Amino acid sequence: MPDAVLPAGQRALIAEFGTLSEVLAFHDQVKASPLPGQTETVAAARTVLLAFRSHREAVAGAKQVRRMKLRTPRHDHAPQIDVRVHYDGEDLEPLAQHLGTSPEALISWHTSTVWVAAFGGAAPGFAYCVPEELARRRRPASLSCW
């Protein structure tokens, strides 16, 4: 269940959540089983925008969203994409020092981590990625660290 459901114009609503894992769970649900009249679904870090064909469908959708129980998202249906990376940025050493590790250990962690494209960014084709274990984590909003 979302923390809040707010109107977004006459034919859309925004569902607010406490964690990214809740956003992903809700987004998966409404993509797999769209609400009546739902035409678009856009996930962000803490919200999901749902657009509808009409004002009446948006109002009915808001009522349904308020009663929804979240299911755990399934990420196993998404394709895995390997991205080649060359680690030579001038920020590598300062970041490793900040994290209390070596550049080699940071690179090893980064390359061995499975990343999930959690939601789209402002630039077309840009996705915000999080480590898979963070995308799957379920915790109360009051305990959320992001």
ABEGO torsion letter per residue (X at the ends): XBABBBBBEAABBBBBBABAAAAAAAAAAAAABBBBGBABBBBBAABBBBBBABAAAAAAAAAAAAABBBBBBBAAABBBBBBBBBBABAAAAAAAAAAGBBAAAAAAAAAABBBBBABBBABBGBBBBBBAAAAABBBBAAABAX
